[in-house]
């Protein structure tokens, strides 16, 4: 009886309150809005001192190994939003609705004040009686977002909210944000930091719903007849720590910090490199075309969940998240004399922190300078691009994921092509599974230069550069499975992230227009036609690559610890030297010859033949490893990798570790087979103001035990199926040191 009274009174009270404001529900014209509010549209401001949330869950349906189904939760626990300096938590939202040519458009403009958002525990948990049950679930760590500058958002449409025929305008500005990922190790808290994270863009395109793609945001119209070129601009952002200087519109600056405590409100990320050590920085800025983001609920095949048994049902249930993100990079625009008149997209990659250097990459183009058109070669006006492929995100409970390998990878591994299972743990885990299918990054940076960090002092600046060089790291058909779960590590049960990663790339496509390669470019002008670059290249091309690893990541005082009980790597590649496909030969007779004369140009499909190949390379590594990634310091700003690697002994049927060098003309091969032993690795990468250095030291058999002796069978293969054993090579110990530097000219 009392419950009914409460309901009736609540309805009555609500009706009375609504009656006082019911006029706000009437249809109002633009002029009426101006009369009521004094401006066009509605403005809403909101402020508070503090926000707390016990638990926020993303629920994903999953099938379990015992044949049942249920929900798993990506659970964010004990969320606290607090103030930064004197900024109130909150912001302002403006909404305006208008008409044009019988179409109703809208403009949403929002500003979010600086704030500190701390999530004390992130975990993948099962359902509980209220929300998710995370009491006994290991954490993936704590996350903190420190938004140091106001975050801006603008969306303006011409016809409704979703429309594939009329353009929309979008701005998004996440600027100078610090993102902290914290793990506890004993009594200390250590963390990864993304310092000054930027995702700052504006552009014109289309926002619409599609039956197949889902929700789509694209610069290109879905109407094939509409050839309008729209662009998104990654605008550079003011550097709050270095006034007068800027950072890329998309900026990832990875740092490492120890002994930070567990109070998210006290976290800082300043340029004091005694406390804030550097790992790596990458960024992008400039104009983008053909950009598209689509979101739907499609799922991929990861196999049945495996625990004590393996389910016949797919581990991904009836829900999930499927993303596709892609864009093209604008290239430098030049006049008839080859002088750059408008710069295109730029990348930045290198060290970070005070007195460090990085490399800026520009003039991004596809691999082929010219492409085949009937019997002629024509200039390749296609744009370099990145397509992240199909990205699937699911919560799963399993100890393994299915992954498919092709013929080339199968040959390197000595197994059959097809679908296999690869472990992410020895026991079933509640995990986040991220699957990538068909990622391409087809971009050659034909121009590069060294740049100084914004925080460098006067003695660490770069005054001038005259070198003409570039770098290509294109990736073709990358596929990967990544599983992440919370675990513990070491004697003190430190918080750690368990993971399993399986990935592969394909060497090239059939036409030779797409490749996985690592090549250096000589971008000097052609001696006989200065309007074109000579485009010499050297490096590893057409790389078929495979990696399968399982292990634990922990954060220690010295750096990042990787404990990998399984590390399998296989690679096949060509070591080559030549000119990029479609380049003009550097010869007097070819100075001004038209492209109809094919004898004066490198064939457009040159990556499909062996004319440039010096020798072939194939290897397989089957091992366990204990690795430490040591961040750079103010004294020695480099990135170091140290650790111990044990090569597993081959069995009667499997050559687990080998290194082969082949003559690609007849496939005659010299091979170091059935390699086994143990070694310590100490590798350093240093980017200076005018060169890149790689310093390596390998200590063989560091424990001086018989089991650690490095040995290999040496075989000659005159033909692919016949081996001649030349003996066994044995290293009982010692050191192998190398120093390799790249200095552009």
Protein Blocks (a to p, Z undefined) as FASTA:
>chain_A
ZZmmmmmmmmmmmmmmmmmmmmmmpccdfklmmmmnopacjddddddfbdcdfbacdddd
dddfkopacddddddehiadddehjbccddddddddddeehiacddddddddddddddfb
dcdddddfehjafklgccebjcddddfbccddddddfehjbdckbccddddddehiacdd
dddehjaccddddehiacdddddddddddfklopaddfbdfblklmcdcdddddddddfk
lghiacdfbdcdddddehkbjafklgccdfblklmccfbdcddedjdehiacdddfbdcd
ebjaddfbccfbdfblfbdcddddddddddddddfkopafbdcdddddddedehiacddd
ehiacfblbdcehjbccddfbdcdddebjadddddddfbdcddddfklmmmnopaedddd
ddfbfbdcdddddddehiacddddfbdcddddfklcfklccfbdcbdcddddddehiacd
dddddddedjkopacddddddddddfbdfkopaccddddddfbdcfklmkbcfkiaedde
hiacdddddddddddfklccdddfbacddddddddddddehiacddfklmmgcfklmmlp
ccfklmmmcklpmbdcddddddddddddddddfklgcdddddddddddddfkbcfbccdd
ddfklopacddehiacdddddddddddfkbccddddddehklopaklpccddddddfbfk
bccdebjcddfbdcdddddddddZZ
